[in-house]
């Protein structure tokens, strides 16, 4: 496909590619390309008309919102605006070095808790 485009864009390469074609064959190619061009123009005009219609609808909605005293922020979910709060710790242990470790019980088990559990400790014994 890229080779066709390269040939079609360069007048000298196109002339060389068409030198063995008859006039009727070249005229058929021109007719086909003319049809393709007309079809493409129709599609682009329809796409632009659809975009203009959509823009008009958007503007109509925005105008109605302004008339009602509303903004886009009024429709945003209040919870979505707030950052998620961290989950409160449910477990606490103190390791051999005297450092206190807390864990919510969610996600991957922290190393200090895993070492405690490997030594026979239970979650219930460290519940806050």
C-alpha positions, 0 to 999 in steps of 0.5 A: 500500500505504501508503494502505491501511495509513493507512486501516486504522489510522484508525477514521474513515477506515476507516468512510468507506472502507467506507460504500459497501460492503454488510454481506456485502462487509465480512463477507467482508473481516473473514473474509479478514483473520481468515484472514490473522491466523491464518496470520501467528500460525502463522508467527510461532509457528513462527519462534519455535520454530525460534529456540528450537531453534537457541538450545538447539542452540547452548547444547548445543554450548557446554556440550560445548565447556566439558566438553572444555575448549575455547573459541571461540578454540581454533577460530579460525585462528591465521593469521587472528589475526596481522596480515599482515606486510609483504613484504620489499623486493626492489628499492632505488634512490637518487634524484638527491636521495640518498634511498634508495627500496625496493620489494617489486615488488608493487602499483603502481610507486612514482614514483621507480622509474617515473622510473628505469625511464623513463630506461632502468633495469631492475628487475634493476639495482636488485635487492637 
